[in-house]
């Protein structure tokens, strides 16, 4: 593309990077078992942490541990890439983009699972379907602060939370009002990533100093972006203990008014209208 890289291509390439996939069940078990009883941990895995009664505030310190770990890892790799003979010398910008995206995918998965989302990637297959791609684009949009990403993630999160979904809602992600927004987000993300990688590639011209600058740029951008995603996910219904309490109350009292029902209905109506 003329104004930037094809973000979807970068994303699909990054999915193939070794160790980029985070298996939801073992991650949640390892992250939660030090802090909560076994019964709570098992329910968090079967349903979600919020459905198990774990609040977003309780999860914040665990989330920060994950952010700090991934930030340290990606910063060290970025520093090495800026050194003479490093793993990603000038002229290999696509490799830089893939590496950056791979580390974004790792923290996306960890934060998503803590705050109530199902698996973002198919843990049995090496490829990802269109629904997964679109959802990851929305998550990336939140990290980069792209306009439209916030509204899109709220629409998808409403469906995930309402059904304590085991899988991402394909219809919401591949049809209806969310789909065209995703494509706009992807275009903007391509331009954002091109600018970031260009700045890093220029820094590599200066030996040693280039490694410091490259690593510094990564640290200065990656952690704030991860924290932005964390804060956003923590505020969605998927991370709300009260949301799931309301769902159980509604299930026990069929005649009771469900304040969240209109969310699901409006999404379905918009999807159907878009298909006509």
C-alpha positions, 0 to 999 in steps of 0.5 A: 500500500502506498501510505503504509504497510498492509497491517493484516499481512504483518499480523498474519505473519506475526502469528507464525512467529514461534512462541507468539501464541499464549494458551489461555488455560495454562496462562490463567492457571499460572497467573491466578493460582498464586492469588485465588482458591482452586475453585475460583481459578477453575471457574475463571478458566471455564467461564471468565475471571469476572464470572468467578468473582475476580474484580478488575482491580484484583487483576491489575497487579497481575496484568502489570506483571505481564506488561512489565515482563513483555516490555523487558523482553521486547526492549532487550530484543529491540536493543540487540536489533540496533547493534552492528550485526544485530538480528534486524539490520537496516533494510529489513524493515518487514522483520522489525514489523513482524517482531513488533507485532508478535510482541503486541500479540503476546500481551494482547492475549495475556490481557484479554484472558485476564479480563474475560475474553476467550482465546484470540487465536486457534490454539490447535491450528497455525492459521487464524480465521477472519474473525480472529484477524478482525478482533486482533486489529481492533485490539491493536487499534486500542493500543495505537489509539485509533479512532473507531476502535473503542466503539468496535471493541465495546460492540464485540465485548457486549456479545462476548460477555452476554454469552460467556463466549467460548469463541469470538462472535464471528458474525459481529466481527465479519459482518454488520457494522463492526466490519467496515470499521475494522478495515479503516482501523487496519489502514490507519495501523499500517501507517502508524507502524510504518512511521515507528519502524522507520524511526527505529531503522534510522537509529540503527545507522549509528553503532551501539548508540543505535541499539540504545535508541532503538531499545529506548523507542520500543520501551517508550512506546510498547509499555504505554500502549499495553497499559492503554489496552489494559485500562480499556479491557478492564472497563468492559463488561467482560471484566465486570463482576457486577455484569455477571451477577446481573446475568445470573439474577436475570436467569433466575428471574426470567421476568426481571428486566435485563438492562443489558438485553438492549445491547445484544438486540441493537447489535443484531438489528444493525447486523441484519440491516447491514446484510440487506 
